[in-house]
Structure formats: C-alpha cells, structure tokens
Amino acid sequence: MQDFVFRQALRSFTPRRSWNVIKSISSFLTSIALRRPIMWGIPPVITVEPTNYCNLKCPLCVTGNGSMERAGGRMSFDTFRRLIDDIGDEIWYIILYHQGEPYLNKAFLQCVEYAKSKGLYTETSTNGHYLNRENAELTVKSGLDAMIVSVDGTTQESYGHYRVNGKLDKVISGIQNLVAAKHRLGSKTPYVLLQFLIMKHNEHEIPQIEAMAKELGVDRLLKKNIQVESHQQALEWLPSQEKHQRYSIGESDIEVRRNGKGVCPRPWLSSLMNWDGSVVPCCFDKNGAHSMGDIWQADEFSHLWNTSEYQDFRTNMLRNRDKIDICRNCNQGFGIWV
C-alpha cells in the first residue's frame, strides 16, 4: 500500500512542478553555503487551515485549551481559490489542516475537489466525529489522497481523558463509514492513517490500538509522541517509557530530546496559510506570531514569499536557529525532509 501512496504522490508531479522543486531545494542548499537567504521558486508544500474552530477541548491544544490568540474563523472558498489559482500549477502537495477540525468548514470538501482539479496531492487530519455515511462518501468522491484520524484511546474512559467531549464509538463508526465507502466506490483513496498519541494514561493500550487498527482495516497506524509546553504538562501527560518521551524532564524544566539541529528547510520548502489568508512559516507558529503578510494584500503569493519579514526569518534560521521562539519546542530538522 505504501508503494501505492508513493505512486499517487508522483502522479501530481508535472515538469513545471518538478522544476519548482529543483529550484526550491537548490535555493535552500545555496543559502546554507552562502549563509544568506537565496530564493528561487515557491514552496512545493503548502499547509492551509480550513478553520481554527474545534468540537473538542483537548488540553494540550491551543484551540482546545483556550490559549489561541488568533481570532476564530473559517476559510472562505474564495480565499482558498485565490491561493490555488495563483500557485496551483507550481506547488505539489497541499495539507488541509492546522488548528481546528476541517469538517467544521462547510467548504472543506469543495476545497479538496478544487485542489484535485489542479492535480495536487491532498492530505488532511480529523478527529473523526463528522464522518457519517454521507460525508464519508463525499470525502472519497472528493479525491482526497490521505487522511489522518486521531484515536487516542481504546476505551471511552481513556479516549475521553484527552479528547474531551469526544465520543469513541462515533469515531470508530466514522472510520468504518470511510473504509466502507472506499470499498463501495472501488477507491484506494483516501489512504487512511489511524493516529495514536502516546500519553501517560494510554501507553498501556498500544497492543490494543494495534489490534483495533487491523480490525478497522485502516492502511497504517501512526504512534506519535506528544508536545507539551511546560514542566507541569510534562509531569501530567508524558508517558513513563523513555522511548516514547519527546522531552527530558528536569526538576523544574523540560528539554526537547533530539532537538532539531542545523538549518530547517521549511522556510524554503513549505509555508502555511491560516483561515483568514495570513501566511506564517510553519505549523509551530500556532498563534500567528510570525505573520509574513496576507494573501489578500499581495498581488501574488511570490511577493509574500520574498518579503523582508520572510527573508529576516530565514536569515535568523541560517545564523541562530535557537533564537527563534517557535523552533525551541521542535525536534524536526533537515532529516524530516530526507
């Protein structure tokens, strides 16, 4: 099945997109060599936030715990179409989620269909509460390539401990609806990934979630460590097994294990547009602290991509990544793209 995913992604390449990838990677490598930001092309990978609203209250999420500093809203189809009409012939991969639940935006599947009409590879992530039979079938028909569904517990008690207000039986039913719709329509997409965040209260359920993934017929199980922001959160949520811990816990502080080293390629190879059209460097900028401009205020995305703000951010990345606040809790470096 992973061979199929690779082939599916390759189908989205065109000579123009391939040339853009070559230019982007070359600009990244040249920037490292010269120690100053050089920009050719535009980012091959774009993340788009359909909404930053969510139906759940997950304690470690800025949306769920109420610490989101940006205004809430839903992306209009016009905003999405403006971006795709501008750069859709050159980008390759579009990720349709950031903060919030994508299905709370009624235009979400319309956006997927529009991206697929341009031949783009599309991916999303959902908490699975809106995959009724109708939405499951519409999702398959939209052409969506991949979907991550979060299932962080194998009992309602365990699941609801983190996915506050969530209903495990509804999520399981949603996954079943999606798998059934794929079979009914004879489609191999979307590639369904069941994601399990490993935490203190559910780490004993790893064998059970592996069995559940097989029983549900998903394409892959992702076991993922969690991100916390404080020593207190670490004590409350981090699993006991060190191999599943993203942090080293001190007496009063935490430190990211395998902290991202070197120059991160994301400011050269990817970008993120929030629901309102504002552009930020990556998904670690949850509150939009490093806004690079607005899609509605620029004639073209390439103008945002080359603003002095973006170039200053890249300069800081080249010279002293440790001083960039959103990078301090990140354990991803160059290797994430290899």
LUMVO-503544 format. One record per atom (N, C-alpha, C): residue in three letters; x negated, y, z. Coordinates in pm, whole numbers, plus 32768, in hexadecimal, padded with zeros to 4 digits. Layout:
# LUMVO-503544
alaXYZ
...
//
This chain:
# LUMVO-503544
met7FAE7F878000
met800080008000
met7FAA807E8000
gln7F37807A8044
gln7EE080EE8046
gln7EA7810B7FBB
asp7E9480A17F6A
asp7E6A80B67EE0
asp7ED581027E94
phe7F5580E47EB2
phe7FC3812C7E71
phe7FBF81BF7E96
val7FA781DE7F15
val7FA182697F42
val7F3282B47EF9
phe7EBF82737EEB
phe7E4F82B17EA6
phe7E7482CE7E14
arg7EB5826D7DD4
arg7EDE82817D48
arg7F4782EF7D3E
gln7FA182F27DA0
gln800A83587DA1
gln7FCD83E47DAB
ala7F6983F27E01
ala7F2784737E10
ala7EDC849A7D90
leu7E9D84377D51
leu7E5384547CD6
leu7EAE84827C65
arg7F2C84537C67
arg7F8A847B7BFE
arg7FA285137BFE
ser7F8C85507C71
ser7FA485E07C7B
ser7F3186327C41
phe7EC185F17C23
phe7E5086397BEA
phe7E6986567B55
thr7E4786CE7B2F
thr7E4586F77AA3
thr7DBB87327A89
pro7D9487467A0D
pro7D12878579F4
pro7D03880C7A3D
arg7D6F885B7A40
arg7D6888DD7A81
arg7D5688CE7B18
arg7D9F88707B55
arg7D9188597BE5
arg7D0A881E7C06
ser7CDA87C67BB2
ser7C56878A7BC9
ser7BE987F67BC5
trp7BF588517B66
trp7B9388BE7B5B
trp7B9A89177BD7
asn7C11892F7C0A
asn7C1F89807C82
asn7BDF893B7CFB
val7BF088B87D07
val7BB0886D7D73
val7B1888797D69
ile7AE488697CF1
ile7A5388747CDC
ile7A2188FF7D04
lys7A6A89667CDC
lys7A4289EF7CFE
lys7A478A067D94
ser7AB089D47DD5
ser7ABF89EA7E65
ser7A5089A67EB4
ile7A3589297E93
ile79CB88E07ED8
ile794389217EBD
ser792E894B7E42
ser78AF898C7E20
ser789E8A0E7E6D
ser790A8A5A7E7E
ser78FF8AD77EC8
ser78E08ABD7F5B
phe791A8A527F91
phe78FD8A2E801C
phe786A8A0A802D
leu783789B57FD7
leu77AB898A7FE1
leu774B89FF7FC7
thr776D8A557F69
thr77198AC97F4D
thr77198B2A7FC3
ser778D8B398004
ser77968B908079
ser773C8B5F80E9
ile77388ADC80FE
ile76E08AA38165
ile764E8ABF8143
ala762C8AAC80C3
ala75A28AC08099
ala75768B5280A7
leu75CE8BB08086
leu75AB8C3E8088
leu75CB8C83810B
arg76178C3C8163
arg76408C7281E5
arg76978CEE81D7
arg76E08CF6816B
arg77438D608159
arg77B58D278104
pro78308D5A8119
pro78A48D1E80D6
pro78AA8D3D8041
ile78A98CD37FF3
ile78BA8CDB7F63
ile793E8C967F41
met79918CD57EF1
met7A148C9C7ED3
met7A298C8D7E3E
trp7A418C0F7E16
trp7A6B8BF27D8E
trp7AEA8B9C7D97
gly7B4A8BBB7D49
gly7BC58B6D7D4B
gly7C1E8B927DC0
ile7C858B407DD6
ile7CE28B507E45
ile7CEB8ACB7E90
pro7D268AC77F06
pro7D258A497F54
pro7D7589DA7F0F
pro7D3B89657F00
pro7D8488F57EC3
pro7DF488C07F1D
val7DE788D77FA0
val7E4888A58001
val7E8C891A8047
ile7F1189188047
ile7F5F89828087
ile7FC1894380EB
thr7FC4897A8164
thr802B895581C6
thr809589C281C8
val8112899881C6
val818389F681C9
val81DD89D2823F
glu82058A35828B
glu825A8A1F8300
glu82ED8A3A82DB
pro833F89D282CE
pro83CD89E982AF
pro84168A36831D
thr83F28A1C839A
thr842D8A62840C
thr83D78A4C8487
asn83E38AA684E8
asn83A38A8E8569
asn840B8A7885D6
tyr84868A5785AF
tyr84ED8A2B860C
tyr84E68994861B
cys850F89638690
cys851188D386A5
cys858488AD8702
asn85B5883586F1
asn862188028746
asn85EC87C387C7
leu856987AF87D0
leu852E876F8847
leu84DE87D68898
lys84BB87AF8912
lys84728806896F
lys83F287C189A0
cys839F87998944
cys832487518967
cys82C787AC89B8
pro8299877F8A2E
pro825087D68A8B
pro81CA880B8A58
leu818987C689FB
leu810687F289CC
leu810D883E8948
cys818488578919
cys8198889E889A
cys81C0892E88B7
val8184898D886F
val81A38A1A888A
val82348A3C8868
thr826E89F3880B
thr82FC8A0587EE
thr835089CB885F
gly833089508887
gly837F890B88EC
gly837489478976
asn82FD8977899C
asn82EB89AA8A25
asn83038A418A30
gly83278A8089C2
gly834D8B0C89C7
gly82DB8B7089C3
ser82618B4289A6
ser81F08B9F89A3
ser81D48BD88917
met82298BB688B7
met821B8BEE8831
met82278C868835
glu81C48CCA87FD
glu81C28D5C87FF
glu81FA8D99877F
arg82088D488718
arg82428D7A869B
arg82DA8D7686A2
ala83198DCB8653
ala83AB8DC68648
ala83D58D438608
gly844A8D13862E
gly847E8C9985F4
gly84C88CB48573
gly84C98C52851A
gly85128C63849D
gly85028BED8441
arg85428BF483CF
arg853D8B8C8369
arg850F8BC982E5
met84B88B83829F
met84878BB5821F
met84F78BB281B8
ser85068C1D816E
ser85678C1F8101
ser852D8BD68089
phe85868BA18036
phe85578B5F7FBD
phe850F8BC27F63
asp853A8C407F63
asp84F98CA67F10
asp84678CBA7F38
thr844C8CB67FBC
thr83C28CC47FEB
thr836E8C4F7FBB
phe83A58BD77FC8
phe835D8B5F7F9C
phe83468B647F06
arg83AE8B857EBC
arg83A28B887E2A
arg833C8BF17DFE
arg83368C627E43
arg82D38CCA7E20
arg82458C927E2A
leu822B8C467E94
leu81A68C0A7EA4
leu81898BA57E36
ile81E88B497E1F
ile81D18ADE7DBE
ile81C88B137D30
asp821B8B757D0E
asp82138BAE7C87
asp818C8BF17C71
asp81518C237CDD
asp80D08C697CD3
asp805C8C067CC4
ile80588BA17D1A
ile7FDF8B4C7D1F
ile7FFB8AB87D09
gly80788A957CE8
gly809C8A087CDA
gly804F89BC7C70
asp801D8A017C0A
asp7FD289BD7BA0
asp7F43899E7BC8
glu7F1589DA7C37
glu7E8989C77C5F
glu7E7989787CE0
ile7ED989867D3E
ile7ECE89367DB9
ile7EF488A67D9B
trp7ED2884E7DF6
trp7EE587BF7DDF
trp7F40877F7E47
tyr7F3287A77EC4
tyr7F6D875F7F35
tyr7FB587C57F8D
ile803687AD7FA9
ile8080880B7FFE
ile80BA87C28076
ile809D87F680ED
ile80CA87BD816B
ile813C8812819F
leu81B387D881AC
leu822A882681CE
leu825088128260
tyr81FA883D82B9
tyr821B88448348
tyr81AC888F8390
his81D088CA8401
his816D890A8458
his81A7890584E5
gln81E389708514
gln822D896E8590
gln82C28962856D
gly830A890F85B7
gly83998903859C
gly83BE8886854F
glu843F886E8544
glu847887F98501
glu84A788208475
pro846887EC840B
pro848788168382
pro851A880A835C
tyr855F87A2838E
tyr85EA878D8364
tyr864A87F4839F
leu861A884A83F8
leu866E88B78429
leu8676892983C4
asn86278920835A
asn8631897E82EB
asn867F893A827B
lys86F6896E825C
lys874B892F81F7
lys870C8930816C
ala86A989868157
ala8666898E80D5
ala85EE893180CD
phe85D488E38137
phe855B8891813C
phe854F883280C5
leu85B587E280AD
leu85AC87818040
leu85AE87C57FB8
gln85ED88397FAE
gln85E788887F33
gln855788B37F17
cys850F88D67F81
cys848288FA7F73
cys842F88827F46
val844B880E7F7F
val840487947F55
val841C877B7EC0
glu849B87827E98
glu84BD87697E0B
glu847687CC7DAE
tyr846D88497DDA
tyr842D88AD7D85
tyr839788927D7A
ala835A886D7DEA
ala82CB884B7DE7
ala82B287D37D8D
lys830A876E7D95
lys82FA86F77D40
lys831187187CAD
ser8367877C7C90
ser837D87A27C05
ser82FF87DD7BC7
lys82A4880B7C1E
lys822288407BF1
lys81B587D57BF7
gly81DB875A7C1D
gly817B86ED7C20
gly812286EA7C9A
leu8149872C7D07
leu80F687327D7F
leu810A86B97DD8
tyr80A186907E1F
tyr80AC86287E84
tyr80E586687F03
thr814E862C7F3C
thr819586697FAD
thr8199860D8026
glu818C864A809C
glu818C8600811A
glu81D586528183
thr8219860F81E1
thr825786558250
thr824B860282CF
ser8277863E833F
ser827985F983C0
ser82FA86208405
thr833D85BE8446
thr83BF85D68483
thr83CA85898505
asn842585B7855C
asn8441856985D5
asn84AD850285BB
gly84E384FD8543
gly853A848F8519
gly85CC84978542
his85F68505857E
his8680850C85AF
his86E785308544
tyr86BB855684CD
tyr871885828466
tyr8719852583EC
leu86E684AD83FE
leu86E1844E838F
leu875D83F5838F
asn87D284348384
asn884A83E48372
asn884883A782E6
arg88AA835682C6
arg88A883108247
arg88A1837081D1
glu88EE83DD81D7
glu88EE843D8169
glu88688483815A
asn883084B581C9
asn87AF84F981C2
asn873E849B8198
ala8747841E81C6
ala86E083BC81A0
ala86E183A88108
glu8757839C80D0
glu876083878040
glu873484037FF3
leu875C84798023
leu873184F57FE2
leu869A85077FEB
thr865F84DB805A
thr85CE84E4806B
thr8586848E8005
val85B484147FF3
val857683BC7F8F
val858683F87F04
lys85FD84297EE5
lys861884627E60
lys85C884E27E47
ser85A185287EB3
ser855585A57EA2
ser84CC858E7E67
gly849985127E75
gly841484F37E42
gly83A585037EA9
leu83C885237F25
leu836485327F8F
leu830384BC7F90
asp828184DA7F95
asp821C84707F8B
asp8200842A800F
ala81FC8475807F
ala81D7843980FF
ala8220847E8171
met8243843081D7
met82888467824B
met8252842882CB
ile822E847C832B
ile8208845083B1
ile8282845C840B
val82A383F08452
val831283F384B2
val82D883D8853D
ser82EE84348599
ser82B484288620
ser830B83D18678
val82CE836786AF
val8311830D870D
val82AE82F4877F
asp82BD833D87ED
asp8259833A8857
asp828682EA88D1
gly82CE827E88B7
gly82F982278924
gly834F81B888EC
thr83518146892F
thr83A080D588FF
thr841C80BE8954
thr842F810F89BC
thr84AB81108A0A
thr84DA81A18A11
gln855A81B58A2D
gln858D823E8A36
gln8547828A8AA7
glu852D82478B16
glu84EA82898B86
glu846182BD8B5E
ser841382678B1D
ser838D828E8AF3
ser839282F88A85
tyr83E682E18A23
tyr83F2833E89B2
tyr842083C989E2
gly848783CC8A35
gly84BF844A8A62
gly846A84968AC5
his840484528AFE
his83AB84968B5C
his836085078B17
tyr833984F28A9A
tyr82F7855B8A4E
tyr8355859C89E9
arg839F854C899D
arg83FD8581893A
arg847F85A88983
val8476861389CE
val84E6863F8A22
val855E866489CB
asn85D3863089EF
asn8651863D89A5
asn865985DD8930
gly85F3858B891D
gly85F3852C88AE
gly863B84AB88CF
lys866C84678867
lys86B283E88874
lys866B837F8820
leu862C831F8863
leu85DD82BB881D
leu8632826A87BC
asp86AB824587E6
asp86FF81F4878E
asp8722823D870D
lys873082C18716
lys874E8311869F
lys86D683158640
val865E831C8679
val85E5831E8627
val85D1829785E2
ile85E4822C862B
ile85D681A685F1
ile863C81938581
ser86B881BE859A
ser871F81B68533
ser86F7820684B8
gly86B9827C84CD
gly868E82CF845F
gly8622828D840B
ile85C3824C844D
ile855A82048404
ile8597819283B4
gln85F4814A83F0
gln863880DD83AA
gln868481128331
asn86C581858340
asn870C81C282CE
asn86AD81E4825D
leu863882198280
leu85D78240821A
leu859F81C781D2
val85788160821E
val854380E681E1
val85AD80A58188
ala862980A381B8
ala86968067816A
ala86B080B680EA
ala86A9813C80F3
ala86BF818F807C
ala865381778014
lys85D881658041
lys856B81467FE3
lys858880C47F99
his85B1805D7FE3
his85D07FDC7FA6
his86477FE87F47
arg86AD80317F73
arg8728803D7F24
arg870E80857EA0
leu86B580E97EA4
leu869881397E2E
leu861E81077DE1
gly85E1809C7E12
gly856D80637DCE
gly84F680C07DCC
ser84E081097E39
ser8474816B7E3F
ser840981427EA4
lys838C815B7E81
lys831F81437EDE
lys830181BE7F33
thr8341822C7F13
thr832C82A77F5F
thr83AF82D17FA2
pro83A383198013
pro832683468051
pro82DE82D5809C
tyr825A82DB809A
tyr8206828480EB
tyr822182AA817C
val8250824B81CD
val827E82698254
val8214824482BC
leu81EA82A78309
leu818782928372
leu81C982AA83F9
leu81C88247844F
leu81FA825584D7
leu81878286852E
gln819982F8856F
gln812E833485C1
gln814C83238656
phe80E782F3869E
phe80F282DC872E
phe8086832D8774
leu80B0839587BF
leu805283E3880F
leu80348397888F
ile7FB5837B88A7
ile7F8E832B891C
ile7F7E83868994
met7FD2836E89FB
met7FD283C08A74
met7FD083658AEF
lys7FC083A38B63
lys7FB383578BDF
lys802B82FB8BF7
his80A2832D8BDA
his811B82E28BFB
his813F82778B95
asn80FE827A8B1C
asn812582178AB6
asn80B281C38A81
glu803981D58AB6
glu7FC6818D8A7D
glu7FD480F68A8B
his802280C78AED
his803780388AFE
his80927FFE8A93
glu80D180558A42
glu8132802889DE
glu80F580168953
ile8072801F8947
ile8034801188C4
ile80587F8C8880
pro80527F1A88C5
pro807C7E9D8883
pro810E7EA18856
gln81637EDF88A6
gln81F17EE58883
gln820A7F3F880A
ile81C07FAF8801
ile81D68007878E
ile819F7FC7870E
glu81367F77871B
glu81037F2E86A6
glu816B7ECB8674
ala81AC7E8686D2
ala82157E2786AC
ala828D7E718670
met82B07EE486AA
met83217F318678
met83087F6185E9
ala828E7F8D85CC
ala826D7FBD8546
ala82807F4E84DF
lys82567ED58502
lys82677E6384A7
lys82FB7E438495
glu83447E458501
glu83D37E2484FB
glu84227E8984A9
leu83FC7F0A84B4
leu84437F71846A
leu841D7F7583D6
gly83AD7F3883B3
gly83837F348328
gly83467FB582F5
val830980038351
val82C4807C8324
val8242805582DF
asp820780B38298
asp818F80958249
asp810F809A829B
arg811080E88307
arg809580F48357
arg80B6812983E2
leu806980FE8444
leu8072813384CC
leu7FFA818C84E8
leu801482068516
leu7FAA8262853E
leu7FA9826C85D6
lys7F3A824A8615
lys7F2A825D86A6
lys7ECD82D586B9
lys7F02833B86FB
lys7EBE83BC86FD
lys7EAA83ED878B
asn7E35842987A6
asn7E1F84668829
asn7E6384EF882F
ile7E76852288A6
ile7EC4859C88B6
ile7E6B861588D1
gln7EA4868A88B3
gln7E61870988CC
gln7EA0874B8946
val7E4C877989A2
val7E7C87C58A16
val7E34884B8A19
glu7E6788A68A6D
glu7E2F892C8A72
glu7DF0894E8AFA
ser7E0488F88B5D
ser7DD5891B8BE3
ser7DAC889E8C30
his7D6488B48C9F
his7D3A88488CF6
his7DB488038D32
gln7E1788508D59
gln7E9088178D94
gln7EDA87BE8D30
gln7EE587EB8CB4
gln7F2487988C4D
gln7ED687188C35
ala7E5187218C3A
ala7DFF86AB8C27
ala7E1986448C94
leu7E1F86708D0F
leu7E3886148D7E
leu7EC285D48D72
glu7F22861D8D3E
glu7FAB85EC8D37
glu7FC3858F8CBF
trp7F8085AC8C4F
trp7FA785698BD3
trp7F3E850E8B95
leu7EBD85268BAD
leu7E5984D48B69
leu7E5E84438B97
pro7E4F83E58B3B
pro7E4D83578B60
pro7DD383358BB4
ser7DD982C58BF9
ser7D6C829F8C52
ser7CF582668C05
gln7D0E82258B95
gln7CA281E78B48
gln7C5282528AFE
glu7BD182528B16
glu7B7A82BA8ADE
glu7B7E82BC8A46
lys7B8D82478A07
lys7B8B82418975
lys7C02828B8937
his7C6A82A38986
his7CDF82EB8955
his7CE1837C8982
gln7C7983A789C7
gln7C73843089FA
gln7C27848A899A
arg7C6284F9897D
arg7C23855B8927
arg7BC385B68973
tyr7BCE85B389F8
tyr7B8386118A4C
tyr7B3785C88ABA
ser7ACC86088AE7
ser7A8A85E38B63
ser7AC6863C8BD0
ile7AEF85FF8C3F
ile7B31864A8CA9
ile7AD086648D1B
gly7AB686E38D37
gly7A6287088DA8
gly7AB6871F8E24
glu7A7987558E8B
glu7AC287708F07
glu7B2887DE8EF7
ser7B0B883D8E9E
ser7B6888AD8E8D
ser7B7A88D68DFC
asp7B3A888E8DA0
asp7B4688B48D14
asp7B4488398CBA
ile7B56884F8C3A
ile7B5187E48BD7
ile7AF6880E8B64
glu7AC087AC8B1F
glu7A6A87C88AAD
glu7A8D87668A3D
val7A9C879A89C4
val7ABF87458953
val7A4E86E58935
arg7A6D86648932
arg7A0A86018909
arg79F4860D8872
arg797B85F58847
arg795D85FB87B8
arg7996867B877C
asn797D86E987BF
asn79AD876B878F
asn797E878186FF
gly79D987B986AF
gly79B787CF8623
gly7934881B8615
lys78D687E085D0
lys7853881E85C0
lys784088518531
gly77EA88B18525
gly77CA88E584A1
gly7839893B8469
val782D895983EB
val788C89B183A8
val7905895F837B
cys797C898783A8
cys79F689438380
cys7A1C896C82F2
pro7A3F890F829B
pro7A5F89328210
pro7AEA896C81FC
arg7B3E89698264
arg7BC989928250
arg7BD98A21821C
pro7B8C8A84824C
pro7B9F8B0C8216
pro7B7A8B198182
trp7B3F8AB18147
trp7B208AB080B9
trp7B7D8A53806A
leu7BB189ED80AC
leu7BFB89858064
leu7C8F897E8085
ser7CBC89C580EB
ser7D4A89BF810D
ser7D778A42814C
ser7DFA8A548151
ser7E348ACA8191
ser7EBF8AA581C2
leu7EFB8AFD8212
leu7F7E8AE1824C
leu7FD78B5C8242
met80538B468212
met80B58BB2820D
met81268B95826E
asn813B8BF182CD
asn81A78BE3832D
asn822E8BFE82EA
trp82998BE28335
trp83208BEC82FE
trp83408C7682C5
asp83028CDE82FC
asp83218D6782D1
asp82C78D988260
gly826F8D41822E
gly82168D6881C1
gly818E8D9781ED
ser81778DA28270
ser80F28DC982A1
ser80918D558290
val80148D778275
val7FAE8D128257
val7F448D1282C4
val7F228C9B82F7
val7EBB8C89835E
val7E5A8C1C8330
pro7DE48C128370
pro7D7D8BB68340
pro7DA18B228349
cys7DE18AF783B7
cys7DFB8A6883C5
cys7E628A4F8433
cys7E8389D08448
cys7EEE89AB84A4
cys7ECB89C38537
phe7E4D89DE8557
phe7E2889FB85E2
phe7E4E8A8B8609
asp7E718ADC85A6
asp7E9F8B6385C3
asp7F388B6085D1
lys7F668B27863E
lys7FF58B0F8650
lys80458B908661
asn80078BF6869B
asn804E8C7286B7
asn80328CE28653
gly7FEA8CC285E9
gly7FD18D268581
gly7F748D9585AB
ala7F138D758600
ala7EB68DDA8631
ala7E578E0C85C4
his7E408DB9855E
his7DE18DDC84F5
his7E2A8DEC8470
ser7E8D8E42846C
ser7ED98E5783F1
ser7E818E978386
met7E868E5E830F
met7E378E8F829E
met7E8B8EE1823D
gly7F088EF98262
gly7F618F45820B
gly7FE48EFA81F6
asp80338F2C819A
asp80BA8EFB8184
asp80CF8EE480EE
ile810C8E7480CA
ile811F8E52803E
ile81748EBB7FF6
trp81CC8F018042
trp82238F648004
trp81DD8FEC7FF4
gln816C8FFD8037
gln8123907C802E
gln80B090757FCA
ala80988FFE7F93
ala802A8FED7F34
ala80638FCA7EAA
asp80258FFF7E43
asp80518FE07DBB
asp803B8F4C7D9B
glu7FCB8F167DCF
glu7FA98E8B7DB7
glu7F6B8E4F7E36
phe7F798DCD7E46
phe7F3D8D8C7EBA
phe7EA58D9E7EB9
ser7E6A8DA17E42
ser7DD88DAF7E39
ser7DA88E307E7B
his7DFE8E977E7F
his7DD78F137EC3
his7DCE8EFD7F59
leu7E2D8EB07F92
leu7E258E8E8021
leu7DAB8E38803D
trp7D8F8DDC7FE3
trp7D228D7D7FF3
trp7C9A8DC27FF7
asn7C958E3D7FC2
asn7C158E847FBA
asn7C158F088007
thr7C728F178066
thr7C748F9280B5
thr7BF78F9C810E
ser7BDC9014813E
ser7B6B90278199
ser7B808FD8821A
glu7BFE8FCA8246
glu7C1B8F7D82BF
glu7BF48EEA82AD
tyr7C168EB2823A
tyr7BF48E258220
tyr7B5C8E158213
gln7B1D8E7381D0
gln7A8C8E6B81BF
gln7A438E7B8244
asp7A778ED2829B
asp7A3B8EE28320
asp7A4A8E5F8371
phe7ABE8E1F8364
phe7AD48DA083AA
phe7A708D378379
arg7A5B8D3282F7
arg79FB8CD282BE
arg796D8CF382EA
thr794C8D7182F2
thr78C78D998320
thr78B08D6983AF
asn79148D7B8405
asn79098D4B848F
asn78FC8CB38492
met79438C708438
met79388BDE8433
met78AB8BB3840B
leu786F8BFA83AF
leu77E88BD88381
leu777E8BF483EA
arg77938C5E843A
arg77298C8B8494
arg773B8C5E8525
asn77B78C568553
asn77CC8C3085DF
asn785B8BFE85F3
arg78718B8285CE
arg78F78B4785D9
arg792A8B4A8669
asp78D28B3D86C8
asp78FB8B358756
asp79428BB38785
lys792D8C238740
lys796C8CA0876A
lys79FC8CB08735
ile7A268C5586DE
ile7AAE8C5D86A8
ile7B0C8C138708
asp7B6A8C5C8741
asp7BBC8C2487AD
asp7C098BA78783
ile7C438BA6870B
ile7C958B3386E3
ile7C418AB886C4
cys7BBE8AC886BD
cys7B668A5686A0
cys7B3A8A0C871F
arg7B4F8A4A8793
arg7B178A11880F
arg7B5C8991883A
asn7BD9897F8810
asn7C2389078836
asn7C2E88A587C2
cys7BD688B58761
cys7BDA886386E9
cys7B64880286E7
asn7B80878486C8
asn7B13872386BD
asn7AFE86F7862C
gln7B2B874B85CF
gln7B1E872B8543
gln7AB587858502
gly7A59874684BE
gly79F387908477
gly79F0876383E7
phe797C876483AC
phe796F8741831E
phe79A286B58303
gly798F86598363
gly79B385CE834D
gly7A4785B88330
ile7A9F8613835A
ile7B2E86008343
ile7B4E85FF82AF
trp7AF5863A825D
trp7B11864381CE
trp7AC485DB817C
val7A72858D81BD
val7A20852E8171
val7A6B84AD815E
//
